[in-house]
Each structure stands twice: as structure tokens, then as C-alpha cells.
Amino acid sequence: MNDSQAPASGAKFYGFSRLSTRYALHLTLFLFLLAVYLLTFTPRVNSSDGLAMFATAESLVRRGALDVEQIRWMDLQQGTYGLDGLLYSRKGVGVPLGMLPLVALGLAVPAFGPVSAGLLFNAIVTALTGVLLLVYVELLGFARRTGLLAALIFGLSTLAWPYAKSLFSDPFSGLLLLAAALALLKFRHTAHLRWAFLAGLLLGWNVATRYAEALFLPVFGLLLLYYGFTIYDLRFTTNPSQFKIHNSKFTIAILAFAAPILLTGLALMAFNLSRYGNPFNTGYLPTETFSAIWLDGIVGQLASPGRGLFLFSPVFLLSLWGFFPFLRRRPAEALLAAGIILIHLLLYGKWFMWHGGYAWGPRFLIPTLPFWALLLAPIVKKATQANTQHATRFTLYVLRFALPALVALGVLIQLPLLLVDFGDYMGWLLDTGLPLFDRQTFFNPAYSPFAAVWPFISMRNLDLAWAWHGQINGALLAALLANVVVCGAALWQAARQNRAPLAVPALLTSLAAAVLLLGHAHRLPPEPLQLAVAELNRGVTPADAVITNGPQLTPLFAERYRGRAPVLGLNAGGFPLPGDTARRLAQITTAHRQVWLLPNAIPAAESAIEQTLLREMARVRDQDFQGQRLLLFVQPPDFADAAPSGALFEQAIQLQSIAAPEQASPGTALAVELVWQAGAPVNEDLHVFIHLLNAQGQLVAQADGQPAQWQRPTSTWTPGETIVDRYGLWIPPDAAPGPARLRIGLYRPQTGERLHLPSGDDAVEHSLRIQ
């Protein structure tokens, strides 16, 4: 390349180069944390909370709806039934709204799936929280190195790491709180209204994520007022009864802050009104109350062997020490951090499930982790200062030993939590015979996860995508490790040189690692299910309905399913069906012409769902994919459109009428309803055949079997009895349009011999058209 060409080539990347230089540390920190989280990624939705929030996002992307009928089997565990009888998640819509781009990406890219793509959400959220923590610490006047170390401690030495692989709402709430604090600090520095508006928008989003977060609105409102006093020249009347703020700019700033919060509140009230008929009904049950023993909740969240924050993230012990120098340096921000921590601690300490249920550590304190890390800034600053001549011997001991030791201990504590799903540990607690969430499991050291988790660490149990079910994907592991190395090198370079020549390679390796990871996770569901869902994807239409019967199918099915038809997730066995399930099935069979079913392992004759569908609809397809069945049912045709036949087969069986649509479409089911009557006893079991032929006489589709879905063999018919016999024929998608006809008759299955009509024909014909 000659000199005249060089500037043009350089100009091509000039914008990115300038951007990457300015934000080199921020970009590489995000990529490094994300690379670590990709390495410990799990393809498992490990909580009912996460499954409920994913289901909401999935419904929004697939159908533009907010119900979670695909997890109806969960019933009131995570949802509440609305006025329309559909199940809605009690969790806020904040996380589902945040997940929308990822879920949409999973549906749009054939090699990805919406579940695995959605599971990246908290990895991205936690990495972004680390970046915002760095920015916030810098903006507070600390050195960039201090902010970077605080962010790395937060991301790798605390519970933030295990929760980065979850789908709980808590990490996102922490991000929104920190981002709102940062936006208000930017408002203080610039007085630009957009920052006040952004802070209000983020806080409104946080309320939409977790309704209880509304308690923090006054805290941030007071911070806004404090910042306003430092920005504007505020004048007040001397008469307290006429107390007014005369500064119009500050009034506008307050309105900018309050407007998105108010609009979010109104939107949530309208949503509740549409679901439950009451704007203040969030769906939470009367049994979900603030009724815990407060001392248990407070001590349990901080120091209990089973859930104590200081045991799961011991470096935060130093945050208690760091609070006082932080308070002297930045009193408003120190009080904000303390307020967020204390309100969470006191609020959820009284919640009946203060421990957070199935989870590692004190789940309800996860939103406070960035603020605990923030309070470490003075400690980190002193620990990294070269000049320590004013420090006491004890301080030097803490700076030179305690901080790195606690950070290292925190990393070691997180490792087993990353390797094993907490469901294994919770199952072990139940096996001890203690009641679920018994007080002993939190306060008795014998039940602490720090000792109990180790026996579960084995190749078979690793909760890692690259080692799923003990099968190590060496290529994926190598790619993920290489990504960590490249991103780590880029971060190291950016931290030391304030530029990032490795930022582009780090970005590319991150994208490649994410693509490989999502592609691998998409291939993990069992092969029989993959085959069945692939066949479903080829035939399902948005007007259809899909029923899955089995909770274990829900996330695996959602990962492979690419259709837009609504999904009803049930967990039913034999008869009798629960009344609510029976009513919902009746609604489905009435509202949808075609219904697909992925049944569980219950034999067909014993499955209440399958037998109900057989009774109400006509079975079109029943395919077995290595043990996973896929069935399709179609609504019977309108009996009012039945064409009289009167055809008499061998003077014994009369086909009284044929009901079938005049037109049928390729790639859909054709429903046929026959009405038979026996004129004399039939001493053999005959089979019915229905053949659909095109204009050239070629076979397009067929159905064969004993009458009434094999439920009424002809040997059971009594003279004069009327038998309604329903069938469904699947018309292939490549069927040519044009005239067609049905040929209907009876035959003896032992010999294939057909019964004849008085005319000598062996079938009755019925005309229709394929188009």
C-alpha cells in the first residue's frame, strides 16, 4: 500500500478508533466480564421466576400477548388468573421488556433459540453493571484504577457472578438503580434535563421490574432535590405557608424526573386493570405477606450460614469500613448507597420468604451488590496508593493482606456455586426430611451450602453449557477460554495504556464465542424432541394451538419451537381432568381449528388430554419420533353442511352422510365426518378408508382405521344405531391446487378386500377443491 492510500484506509476506522480510545477501558471491561460469564453460561432456566419472566417475553415476541399460558401447569406458583381466564405472571414486566431483543434474536436466527438467547440477559446486565460502577466511581472523583478494581471485585468476587447465569430479576434491578444514580450525578455535573428524565425513566422501569422498588422513589427524589440546591440559585418565600421554589429550571427538572415515573405507574395500573379488573391488584396472593420474624430476616440475609451475604461475598465486610471515609468525601452518594442497602435489608427481612427461595445466598440483596462495591472505593484507593506514610500498622495490614485475601476467598466461594445448580443442593435439603425452607436450613451450619455442595460436583452434574450432562465440547471450551484470554489482554492493555488496539479482536472473539455458545445450546434438547418440534414447525400456523403436557418439556420445547401459534402448557395425567383444565381444553378445541399435541409418556388410552381431544376433534396425524409423539387434531366440519349419501355397502352398512369442506389448503388438515348406520348385525371388524385424489387420480392423502378413532369396531354396532365417525387428512404443503375428490369405503383388513355398493363400485366419492 502506498502513502496516498494510507489515510483513506485509516479514515475507514477513524471513528471507531477515536471511540475505542475514549471508552477503551469501559468497552474492554464489559467484554472481559462478559467473556467470563459466557464461560460459565448454563442452558438451563434454573428458577420458576426466570421461567415465568421468559414466558412473558416469549408471548410478547411470538404473539404480542402478555399471558403465560405455556406454563399454565405452574398454576398459582408464579401466576394469577386474569378476568379472561388466562394465566399472567406475577413478576413485573421490566425484565421481559429488557429480554425482548434477545428472545427476538433467538427466534430470528435459525441456529439459535429464544431460551438460550434469553439466558444471556443477566450476563450482559451484570457486565454492564460493572462498567457503570467504573464510570460512577470515576465521576465521584476516584482514580480510574480504583473504579476498575471495584468493578472487577463486584463482577468476580461476589454473588454477582453466579447470578449472571440466572434469570432472576434482581441483577437487573441493581443495574437500574445504579444507572439512575449515575444519571442523577450526570445531571448534577451538567444540569442537562435529559439526565433527570433518564433517571426517572430508569426508576420507573425498576418499579415495573419489582413493584416494591417504588420505595426507592423518595430516596432518589431527595437526592434530586439535594443536587438541585447545588446547581440552581433557589429562592424561597419567608412565609412557610407559601413555600415555593421560584427557579423555573429546577421545576422543569423535577417534572422531567417525575414524568416517566408517573407514566410508568399509570401504565402498570392500566395493565392491572385489564388483567384483574383492579388497577392496584398486582396478582400477588393474600398468603404472600410481610410476616417473617424481622430479626431472622435481617440476620439471615447478612450472616446466616445458609444465606448470609458476608459469607457468600466476604469482601463486603470491608465495605462497612469504607462507608465512613466515603461519607466524609461524598456524603450524598454514601447516604444513597446506605439507604438502598438498608431499605432492601429491612423490607425483605420482613418478607415471608426473606431467604429468596430456591437460590444461592440472599437473593433479595443482589440489587444492592453494586452499592456494596461502591463503598469499597476508599479501601481500594488506599490499598493501591504508593504513599502509605500516614497509614497505621493495622491499616497497612488490612491494605496489604485483608483486601486481596478476601477478594481471592470470594472468587473461590463463587466457583462451586457456578459449577452446580442450586436445585441439587435444595433437593438434598429436602432429602434430610426437614420441611421446605425450615429455619434450621438457614441457621444451622450443618446445612450450609459451603459444605453440602461439594459432593454434587461431578462431570455429570456440571451446570455448564460446554460440559452438559458430562459431555465436554472441547472446541467450544477452547473458544470460550480463548475469548477470556483475548478480552483479558485487551482490558490489561486499556488499563495500562488508555487505548485499546485489541478492542476489535476482543469484540470479534466475543461475537464468535457467543455464536458458538448459542448454537451449541440450541442443539442440547433431546433428539426425539428436536425431530418432533421440527415437524411441528413445518406444519403449524399462527391460527393453530399447541399443547405440551409435561413441565420438563416447557423450556426445551420453547428452545426449538419457531411458530407463532399459542402454546398451552399442561401437566395432566389420567381421568378425571381438573375442572379448570377441562374448561381450558374446551376453549382451545372451540377457538382453534387445528390443535397440535406433544404428549408425555402416559399411554394414549390413559391420557385424559389425548382422549378428550379424540372425543372432541378428529385426529389427523400421530407420529412417533424415537419415543416422542406428535399429534394433530382438527375440528370436525360443520354438520349442517353434510351431504346426504345413502350408499349401502353389501346390504348391511349405510353411509348416511358425508361432511367435508368444499375447499382445502395445502399444508393444513382436512376434516371429514361420516355418519354410518348398520341395517343388520355385522360379525366382523371392518376398516374405513378415505383417499384424497387429485384431478389426475393420484393419491394426495389418506386415512384408514376402525370407526370413531378405533373406539367403535363394526362388530359392536347394533341394527339401527347411528355412528358418528371423524377423520383428518393431512394435505402436504406441495399438493397441487385444483379439483380433487374423496373416495370413501370399507374393507376387510385381513385380506384388503373392499365392500361393494349395489352399483358394483367399491367407494363413494365426494368432490372438493384444493387451493
C-alpha positions, 0 to 999 in steps of 0.5 A, a space after each residue: 500500500 502506498 502513502 496516498 492510500 494510507 489515510 483513506 484506509 485509516 479514515 475507514 476506522 477513524 471513528 471507531 478508533 477515536 471511540 475505542 480510545 475514549 471508552 477503551 477501558 469501559 468497552 474492554 471491561 464489559 467484554 472481559 466480564 462478559 467473556 467470563 460469564 459466557 464461560 460459565 453460561 448454563 442452558 438451563 432456566 434454573 428458577 420458576 421466576 426466570 421461567 415465568 419472566 421468559 414466558 412473558 417475553 416469549 408471548 410478547 415476541 411470538 404473539 404480542 400477548 402478555 399471558 403465560 399460558 405455556 406454563 399454565 401447569 405452574 398454576 398459582 406458583 408464579 401466576 394469577 388468573 386474569 378476568 379472561 381466564 388466562 394465566 399472567 405472571 406475577 413478576 413485573 414486566 421490566 425484565 421481559 421488556 429488557 429480554 425482548 431483543 434477545 428472545 427476538 434474536 433467538 427466534 430470528 436466527 435459525 441456529 439459535 433459540 429464544 431460551 438460550 438467547 434469553 439466558 444471556 440477559 443477566 450476563 450482559 446486565 451484570 457486565 454492564 453493571 460493572 462498567 457503570 460502577 467504573 464510570 460512577 466511581 470515576 465521576 465521584 472523583 476516584 482514580 480510574 484504577 480504583 473504579 476498575 478494581 471495584 468493578 472487577 471485585 463486584 463482577 468476580 468476587 461476589 454473588 454477582 457472578 453466579 447470578 449472571 447465569 440466572 434469570 432472576 430479576 434482581 441483577 437487573 434491578 441493581 443495574 437500574 438503580 445504579 444507572 439512575 444514580 449515575 444519571 442523577 450525578 450526570 445531571 448534577 455535573 451538567 444540569 442537562 434535563 435529559 439526565 433527570 428524565 433518564 433517571 426517572 425513566 430508569 426508576 420507573 422501569 425498576 418499579 415495573 421490574 419489582 413493584 416494591 422498588 417504588 420505595 426507592 422513589 423518595 430516596 432518589 427524589 431527595 437526592 434530586 432535590 439535594 443536587 438541585 440546591 447545588 446547581 440552581 440559585 433557589 429562592 424561597 418565600 419567608 412565609 412557610 405557608 407559601 413555600 415555593 421554589 421560584 427557579 423555573 429550571 429546577 421545576 422543569 427538572 423535577 417534572 422531567 424526573 417525575 414524568 416517566 415515573 408517573 407514566 410508568 405507574 399509570 401504565 402498570 395500573 392500566 395493565 392491572 386493570 385489564 388483567 384483574 379488573 383492579 388497577 392496584 391488584 398486582 396478582 400477588 396472593 393474600 398468603 404472600 405477606 410481610 410476616 417473617 420474624 424481622 430479626 431472622 430476616 435481617 440476620 439471615 440475609 447478612 450472616 446466616 450460614 445458609 444465606 448470609 451475604 458476608 459469607 457468600 461475598 466476604 469482601 463486603 465486610 470491608 465495605 462497612 469500613 469504607 462507608 465512613 471515609 466515603 461519607 466524609 468525601 461524598 456524603 450524598 452518594 454514601 447516604 444513597 448507597 446506605 439507604 438502598 442497602 438498608 431499605 432492601 435489608 429491612 423490607 425483605 427481612 420482613 418478607 415471608 420468604 426473606 431467604 429468596 427461595 430456591 437460590 444461592 445466598 440472599 437473593 433479595 440483596 443482589 440489587 444492592 451488590 453494586 452499592 456494596 462495591 461502591 463503598 469499597 472505593 476508599 479501601 481500594 484507593 488506599 490499598 493501591 496508593 504508593 504513599 502509605 506514610 500516614 497509614 497505621 500498622 493495622 491499616 497497612 495490614 488490612 491494605 496489604 493482606 485483608 483486601 486481596 485475601 478476601 477478594 481471592 476467598 470470594 472468587 473461590 466461594 463463587 466457583 462451586 456455586 457456578 459449577 452446580 445448580 442450586 436445585 441439587 443442593 435444595 433437593 438434598 435439603 429436602 432429602 434430610 426430611 426437614 420441611 421446605 425452607 425450615 429455619 434450621 436450613 438457614 441457621 444451622 451450619 450443618 446445612 450450609 451450602 459451603 459444605 453440602 455442595 461439594 459432593 454434587 460436583 461431578 462431570 455429570 452434574 456440571 451446570 455448564 453449557 460446554 460440559 452438559 450432562 458430562 459431555 465436554 465440547 472441547 472446541 467450544 471450551 477452547 473458544 470460550 477460554 480463548 475469548 477470556 484470554 483475548 478480552 483479558 489482554 485487551 482490558 490489561 492493555 486499556 488499563 495500562 495504556 488508555 487505548 485499546 488496539 485489541 478492542 476489535 479482536 476482543 469484540 470479534 472473539 466475543 461475537 464468535 464465542 457467543 455464536 458458538 455458545 448459542 448454537 451449541 445450546 440450541 442443539 442440547 434438547 433431546 433428539 426425539 424432541 428436536 425431530 418432533 418440534 421440527 415437524 411441528 414447525 413445518 406444519 403449524 400456523 399462527 391460527 393453530 394451538 399447541 399443547 405440551 403436557 409435561 413441565 420438563 418439556 416447557 423450556 426445551 420445547 420453547 428452545 426449538 419451537 419457531 411458530 407463532 401459534 399459542 402454546 398451552 402448557 399442561 401437566 395432566 395425567 389420567 381421568 378425571 381432568 381438573 375442572 379448570 383444565 377441562 374448561 381450558 381444553 374446551 376453549 382451545 378445541 372451540 377457538 382453534 381449528 387445528 390443535 397440535 399435541 406433544 404428549 408425555 409418556 402416559 399411554 394414549 388410552 390413559 391420557 385424559 388430554 389425548 382422549 378428550 381431544 379424540 372425543 372432541 376433534 378428529 385426529 389427523 396425524 400421530 407420529 412417533 419420533 424415537 419415543 416422542 409423539 406428535 399429534 394433530 387434531 382438527 375440528 370436525 366440519 360443520 354438520 349442517 353442511 353434510 351431504 346426504 349419501 345413502 350408499 349401502 355397502 353389501 346390504 348391511 352398512 349405510 353411509 348416511 352422510 358425508 361432511 367435508 369442506 368444499 375447499 382445502 389448503 395445502 399444508 393444513 388438515 382436512 376434516 371429514 365426518 361420516 355418519 354410518 348406520 348398520 341395517 343388520 348385525 355385522 360379525 366382523 371388524 371392518 376398516 374405513 378408508 378415505 383417499 384424497 385424489 387429485 384431478 389426475 387420480 393420484 393419491 394426495 392423502 389418506 386415512 384408514 382405521 376402525 370407526 370413531 378413532 378405533 373406539 367403535 369396531 363394526 362388530 359392536 354396532 347394533 341394527 339401527 344405531 347411528 355412528 358418528 365417525 371423524 377423520 383428518 387428512 393431512 394435505 402436504 404443503 406441495 399438493 397441487 391446487 385444483 379439483 380433487 375428490 374423496 373416495 370413501 369405503 370399507 374393507 376387510 383388513 385381513 385380506 384388503 378386500 373392499 365392500 361393494 355398493 349395489 352399483 358394483 363400485 367399491 367407494 363413494 366419492 365426494 368432490 372438493 377443491 384444493 387451493 
